[in-house]
C-alpha cells in the first residue's frame, strides 16, 4: 500500500516507475498516455482509513448520546468497509500487470518452483517477504495478548496454527483468523505474488477481445460466491474463495496488461459519480443496511473499471482525482501499509489501556436493546465496549502517528535492506 507499496521494489514513486517503463518500452511513440498513479495512492490511503474506522466500531461503540453506547436503543452499526478491501486487490493487480509487464519475458515461474523458479523470481519473492513480514510480525506482537486471552470459536491449537500462519504470510491457508486479523489480506496478496510471472506472460500475447473476455471471467467469480452463499454450500468452500481473493487480483492483472497496450485519457465523469455514490453509501451506514458482503462480490467488475479509470485520468482532471492527489491523501497513501497492518493491534492495546476505568461492557436484551437496571435476560456483547467520545477522538491521531513512526523505523529500512541484498 503506498498500499503495500507492492510495486515499490525500487525507491521510486509510482509515477517515476511508470515513467521509467514508458521510456524503456515506448520511446518511439510520443503519444503514449502515461497513467497517473498519484490518485490511486490517495485512494489506498482512504481505503486503509475506512477499514480502520470500520474495525474501530468492531471494538468500540461510541457513547454518542447521554453517555449510552447506543443509537435509538441499538448498537452503533459497523460501516461498510469491505469494498475498500476489494479495491486493494484489484488495484494491486492493475499495478503489477502494468508496471511489471516487461519484467518477466519468457519467465513462467510460479508457486515457489511448481513450474520452475528463476533467479529473478526468487529475488522478487524474497524482496516481498522482507517488505511485508517485519511489519506483519510487529502487528502480530501488538495483538498477541488480546488474541490469546479472548474467547471465541478457536481453541489453543487453532490459535497456535493461525499465529504461525500469520507470521509466515500464510494466514489465508489456515482457515481461521490469526492475531492481527486484517493481515489475512496481506497473506492473500502474498499468495497472489506467486502467480505474477505466469499470469503476465499468459495474458501478454492476447488481443484486446481476449483480454476483455478474461476480465469478465475472473470478475464473475464473485457471482459464484453469492450463489454458494444462497445455496447453503458449506462455508469452507466460500472461505477459500473469499479469503484468498486471488481472482480479484487476477482481474486487476488483466486490466494492467490491457492498460499497457491501450492506455488513453478517460473522462472523469464515471470516477466522480462513483466516488460520490460510494461516499454517500459509506456515510449513511448509521441508517442504512450494510450490503458489503454481497456488493464486494457483485460489484467487482464495476469497482475494477472505476480503479482503471482513476489510473488513466489526466492530472487535475475531475473532482475525485484532485481530492485523492492532495497532500493529505498522499500522506495517508504513504502510510497506508503501516496503518492497515497496525490498526487492529493498536485498538486491542487501547482496550487494555482503557479497560475498567474508561470502557464499559455493553449488555443487550433479547430484542437487541440496551439493558436497564433490573433486566434479567441480558447478555454481554463479546469484545465490544462503550467508549467516551473524548477517547474516541484521540485514538485515530495516535494511530496515524504510530503508523508514520512504524513506516520510518520498520517499513522503509526493511524495504531498502531488501533492495540492497537482492539488487546488489
Beta strands, then each sheet from edge to edge (+ up, - down):
strand 1: 60-62
strand 2: 359-364
strand 3: 379-387
sheet 1: 1+ 3+ 2-
end
